[in-house]
Amino acid sequence: MEWADRIGRRLKLRDLHLLMTVVQKGSMAKAAAELAVSQPAVSKAIADMEHTLGLRLLDRGRNGVEPTAYGRALVKRGLTVFDELKQGVEELEFLADPSVGSLRIGSTESIAAGMLPVIIERFWREHPGVQLDVAQTVISTLHYRELRERSIDLLIGRIPTPFAEDDLAADVVYDDQVVVVAGRQSKWARSRKLKLADLSGEPWILPSADTMPGSLAAEIFRAGGAEMPRAPVTSLSIHLCCRLAASGRFITTLPISILRFGGHDLSLKVLPIEVPTQPRPVGIVSLKNRTLSPVAKLFIACVHRVLGRTPKG
């Protein structure tokens, strides 16, 4: 009864949306313009919310407004509320017409350059009415920010081992080993057996040392008993690595999936070097506390079919 009397009947979705807009814009005037209402109406609605909750939600100052700790907590929950509501409406639309829908996918560049085009092509053939929005993401110190902000529905990419994100779920779909590659016209492409140390004086293109791929590359050389070579070019661009290696003048490391799904078009050859095996799982990451849409479930099932795996559960 306390919830219904004090909050349930008095705090409306419109009020919550208004608060979120004010925080996003940093100003009641800008929020009012965005929502096409008057500034006094915005100010009154915020004051009414604070009175209902018995807490100050915003700190007002000369430079605009800032959310208090209470305001930030409510906005964070509000984001979840509106996201779940949006998911619910999309699910109703899908139930009414299973041939349509939309899905926002985050993908690391190595996945976008390898397996993702194959998966999208198959998914499109099976569900041509579904709109896919693919955004490039980078797994860095801002771990999975796009997922947590709900700007994407799923993320596909290499995940660390062990996976220690309590609020996220990771569905491992395959283990993506790293290989050393050169152009098919390279003098090294004819070799039958090589060691990393044999290539220490060659021009390499490698990821920067301060990135996750860079640290993994360093581990490969260390485990192979070779010093990290001086790379005249460092880049996280898979496209650039492939083009320079295909020229025959550079050597690089690539996930094996790049060659598996697109190698016949890249003029690249895997060099006969025993690279120390390390766990390099690739997974589909999603929010634990977020209900997956029917379209997301269809896409995940398609990923598993392409890769020849049986999804868990």
Secondary structure, DSSP 8 states (H G I E B T S, - for coil): -HIIIIIITT--HHHHHHHHHHHHHTSHHHHHHHHTS-HHHHHHHHHHHHHHHTS--EEEETTEEEE-HHHHHHHHHHHHHHHHHHHHHHHHHHHH-TT-EEEEEEE-HHHHHTHHHHHHHHHHHH-TTEEEEEEE---SSSTTHHHHTTS-SEEEEE--SS---TTEEEEEEEE--EEEEEETTSGGGG-S-B-GGGGTTS-EEE--TTSHHHHHHHHHHHHTT------SEE---HHHHHHHHHTTS-EEEEEHHHHHHHGGGTTEEE-SB-------EEEEEEETTS---HHHHHHHHHHHHHHT-----
